[in-house]
Each structure stands twice: as C-alpha cells, then as structure tokens.
C-alpha cells in the first residue's frame, strides 16, 4: 500500500514508528483499522505550528487539519469537543459548535487543561487518541483531501492520512461547514 505523502516530507509507516507519536495516539492507532493507511513524518519541533510548517515544507493549507478543543456547560455539565477544520478556515465556535454542544457559551479549553487531559503536547493535539468523554467534530471538507496532515500528539512529528479516513476515527461526527 502506498503511504500518504508530500514531496518534501519522508513518510514512514506509523505502526512501525509509534515512538514518533504521543502515548494516547499510539494506543489509539494500535486498535484503529485504518492505521495501516497512515504515515508519520518527523519535523523540526520549532515548525510544528501550521503557518511555519506549511511555509517551510510547501504544504497546502487546505490539506492541514487543525484540531482545537472547545468546551461549554449546560446544567452544570461540562461538554467538550475536539474540532478538526482545514487550516484555511476557523472553527465556527460561537454558532455551530455551541449549538452542537448544546451550551450557552462555547470557549476554547484552556491549553494547560487540553494538554493534561489529552496527554498530548501543545501544538500537537490531534483527533487520534482523544479522551473518551470528548466529542470529535470533523469538517466534512477534510474528507475530500487526498492527504491530510495532523498533529501526532507531539511537536516533533505529524500524521499523514487519507482525508476520507477521518470519518472512520472512533466517535467522529462529520459536520458540514464546521470551519468558516
């Protein structure tokens, strides 16, 4: 099987290189049927942020999936979701995500909490291996991308996978126009 790739990055089979991903990501990949279609690439950790990475490696923004964690409360219950949108858009937090979570106000989860609860590094949070109580919302436009680049749970690497496989992640909810 041909691994997903981009010309300036060296794709490695992720299941053979689980040391390049965060522990929760490795655990999730070990049981995910589509993991054999995923690759991991090592990058300079200083280039982990989307703008720096896409510029350095000449990557299309539409193929970069940004994962943001949003939370809100309803009747004393906290509701959290990871939202994956194309890097050329922003998650529609104030309208669509708020409505999907059924909360009065949706805000970004504090980074220290997102890092602690996910077991992933700031700048590397990915939809693969999220905590069980979090919802996973995926912008449907990412499914059309031949290759999507995502965090790997650590800043020193990224995951590459066919966009269509995002819909197969455990708990994934495909949402039209999640990114605006």
Secondary structure as the mmCIF struct_conf table of DSSP 4:
data_model
#
loop_
_struct_conf.conf_type_id
_struct_conf.id
_struct_conf.beg_label_comp_id
_struct_conf.beg_label_asym_id
_struct_conf.beg_label_seq_id
_struct_conf.end_label_comp_id
_struct_conf.end_label_asym_id
_struct_conf.end_label_seq_id
HELX_LH_PP_P HELX_LH_PP_P1 UNK A 2 UNK A 4
TURN_TY1_P TURN_TY1_P1 UNK A 7 UNK A 8
BEND BEND1 UNK A 9 UNK A 9
STRN STRN1 UNK A 12 UNK A 13
HELX_RH_3T_P HELX_RH_3T_P1 UNK A 14 UNK A 16
HELX_RH_3T_P HELX_RH_3T_P2 UNK A 18 UNK A 20
BEND BEND2 UNK A 21 UNK A 21
HELX_RH_AL_P HELX_RH_AL_P1 UNK A 23 UNK A 31
HELX_RH_3T_P HELX_RH_3T_P3 UNK A 33 UNK A 37
STRN STRN2 UNK A 39 UNK A 42
HELX_RH_3T_P HELX_RH_3T_P4 UNK A 45 UNK A 47
BEND BEND3 UNK A 49 UNK A 49
HELX_RH_AL_P HELX_RH_AL_P2 UNK A 50 UNK A 57
TURN_TY1_P TURN_TY1_P2 UNK A 58 UNK A 58
HELX_RH_3T_P HELX_RH_3T_P5 UNK A 61 UNK A 63
STRN STRN3 UNK A 64 UNK A 64
STRN STRN4 UNK A 65 UNK A 74
TURN_TY1_P TURN_TY1_P3 UNK A 75 UNK A 76
STRN STRN5 UNK A 77 UNK A 86
TURN_TY1_P TURN_TY1_P4 UNK A 87 UNK A 88
BEND BEND4 UNK A 89 UNK A 89
STRN STRN6 UNK A 91 UNK A 91
HELX_RH_PI_P HELX_RH_PI_P1 UNK A 93 UNK A 97
HELX_RH_AL_P HELX_RH_AL_P3 UNK A 98 UNK A 101
TURN_TY1_P TURN_TY1_P5 UNK A 102 UNK A 102
BEND BEND5 UNK A 104 UNK A 104
STRN STRN7 UNK A 107 UNK A 108
HELX_LH_PP_P HELX_LH_PP_P2 UNK A 109 UNK A 110
HELX_RH_AL_P HELX_RH_AL_P4 UNK A 111 UNK A 118
TURN_TY1_P TURN_TY1_P6 UNK A 119 UNK A 119
TURN_TY1_P TURN_TY1_P7 UNK A 122 UNK A 124
BEND BEND6 UNK A 127 UNK A 127
TURN_TY1_P TURN_TY1_P8 UNK A 128 UNK A 129
TURN_TY1_P TURN_TY1_P9 UNK A 132 UNK A 133
BEND BEND7 UNK A 134 UNK A 134
STRN STRN8 UNK A 135 UNK A 139
HELX_RH_3T_P HELX_RH_3T_P6 UNK A 140 UNK A 144
BEND BEND8 UNK A 146 UNK A 146
STRN STRN9 UNK A 148 UNK A 151
BEND BEND9 UNK A 153 UNK A 154
TURN_TY1_P TURN_TY1_P10 UNK A 155 UNK A 156
STRN STRN10 UNK A 157 UNK A 161
HELX_RH_3T_P HELX_RH_3T_P7 UNK A 163 UNK A 168
BEND BEND10 UNK A 169 UNK A 169
TURN_TY1_P TURN_TY1_P11 UNK A 170 UNK A 171
STRN STRN11 UNK A 172 UNK A 175
TURN_TY1_P TURN_TY1_P12 UNK A 176 UNK A 177
STRN STRN12 UNK A 179 UNK A 179
#
